[in-house]
Amino acid sequence: MSAVDPRYPLFDHVHDQLRPASGRPLAAITAEAAACGELTMADLQISADTLRAQAQVARAGGYPLLAENLTRAAELTAVPNAEVLKMYSQLRPGRSTAADLETLAAGLEADYHAPACARLVREAAEAYRLRGLLRPGST
């Protein structure tokens, strides 16, 4: 078993370094601030940096699959929600051709600098090909 990252849990050990997507200090995210209408949605969303730090902790703790999921989540913070929903639809079995999925992967890399997400889309495309789950008429 791998050693536990000394920063785990992050909230207890590096609280002052954690920021939500807005960049506001966590100490400013309070019930009083919410009651006064001072918070935005970005104040309540996890940041890519925090997700990457969580991925490092997971990797150090011997959880590489969790680390990969957290890395992909960090990448997806840069993708608008409407785009994520379109991607989700494209990734459903039978919805896309191999070329569609390659275009999606290339866009993740080029537009959002999301290589781990692009890798996953390419893996899905290959799995769909092997299982006959690509849109009919595609290879």
C-alpha positions in Angstrom: 0.0 0.0 0.0 1.3 3.5 -0.9 2.0 6.1 1.7 -0.7 8.6 2.4 0.1 12.1 1.1 0.9 14.3 4.1 -1.5 16.9 2.8 -4.5 14.5 3.2 -7.1 15.7 3.8 -6.3 18.9 1.9 -8.9 20.9 3.8 -7.2 20.2 7.1 -3.6 20.7 5.9 -3.6 23.3 3.1 -6.9 25.1 3.7 -5.3 28.4 3.1 -4.1 27.3 -0.4 -7.5 26.0 -1.6 -9.7 28.3 -3.7 -13.0 27.8 -5.4 -13.4 28.5 -9.1 -13.9 32.2 -8.3 -10.5 32.4 -6.7 -12.0 33.8 -3.5 -10.4 32.5 -0.2 -12.3 29.7 1.4 -12.6 31.7 4.6 -14.8 34.1 2.7 -17.3 31.4 1.7 -19.6 31.7 4.7 -23.3 31.3 5.5 -23.3 35.1 6.2 -21.8 35.9 2.8 -24.5 33.7 1.2 -27.3 35.3 3.2 -26.1 38.7 2.1 -26.0 37.7 -1.6 -22.2 38.1 -1.8 -21.5 34.7 -3.3 -21.6 33.6 -6.9 -21.9 30.2 -8.5 -18.1 30.3 -9.1 -17.7 30.6 -5.3 -19.4 27.3 -4.9 -17.6 25.4 -7.7 -14.4 23.5 -7.2 -11.4 24.8 -9.0 -9.2 22.9 -11.5 -6.2 23.5 -9.1 -8.0 21.8 -6.2 -9.0 18.9 -8.4 -5.4 18.5 -9.5 -4.2 18.6 -5.9 -6.8 15.9 -5.0 -5.5 13.9 -8.0 -2.0 14.1 -6.6 -3.1 12.9 -3.2 -5.0 10.0 -4.8 -2.0 9.0 -6.9 0.3 9.2 -3.9 -2.2 7.1 -1.9 -2.2 4.3 -4.5 -5.5 5.2 -6.3 -4.4 5.8 -9.9 -7.9 5.4 -11.3 -9.3 7.9 -8.9 -6.4 10.2 -9.8 -7.2 9.9 -13.5 -10.9 10.7 -12.9 -9.9 13.8 -10.8 -7.5 14.9 -13.5 -10.2 14.6 -16.2 -12.6 16.6 -13.9 -10.0 19.3 -13.6 -9.7 19.5 -17.3 -13.5 19.7 -17.7 -13.7 22.8 -15.5 -12.6 24.7 -18.6 -15.4 23.3 -20.8 -18.7 25.2 -20.8 -21.6 23.2 -19.3 -23.5 23.2 -22.7 -20.4 21.7 -24.3 -20.2 19.0 -21.7 -23.8 18.1 -22.3 -23.2 17.8 -26.0 -20.2 15.6 -25.4 -22.2 13.4 -23.1 -24.8 12.9 -25.8 -22.0 12.2 -28.4 -20.5 9.5 -26.1 -23.7 7.5 -25.8 -23.5 4.2 -27.6 -24.8 4.4 -31.2 -24.8 8.2 -31.3 -21.4 8.9 -33.0 -19.2 7.6 -35.7 -15.5 6.9 -35.1 -14.7 10.1 -37.0 -17.2 12.1 -34.8 -15.4 10.8 -31.6 -12.0 11.6 -33.1 -13.2 15.1 -33.8 -14.5 15.4 -30.2 -11.1 14.2 -28.9 -9.2 16.6 -31.1 -11.4 19.5 -30.0 -10.8 18.6 -26.3 -7.1 18.8 -26.9 -7.0 21.9 -29.1 -9.8 24.0 -27.6 -9.7 23.1 -23.9 -6.2 21.6 -23.4 -7.7 18.5 -22.0 -5.5 15.6 -23.1 -6.7 13.1 -20.4 -10.3 13.7 -21.5 -9.3 13.3 -25.2 -7.5 10.0 -24.3 -10.7 8.7 -22.7 -12.8 9.6 -25.7 -10.4 7.7 -28.0 -10.5 4.7 -25.6 -14.3 4.9 -25.8 -14.2 5.0 -29.6 -12.1 1.9 -29.7 -14.2 0.1 -27.2 -17.4 1.1 -29.1 -15.7 -0.2 -32.3 -14.9 -3.5 -30.8 -18.4 -3.9 -29.4 -20.3 -2.7 -32.4 -21.6 0.4 -30.5 -20.6 3.1 -33.1 -23.4 4.7 -35.1 -24.4 2.4 -37.9 -22.5 2.9 -41.1 -19.3 3.9 -39.3 -16.1 1.9 -39.0 
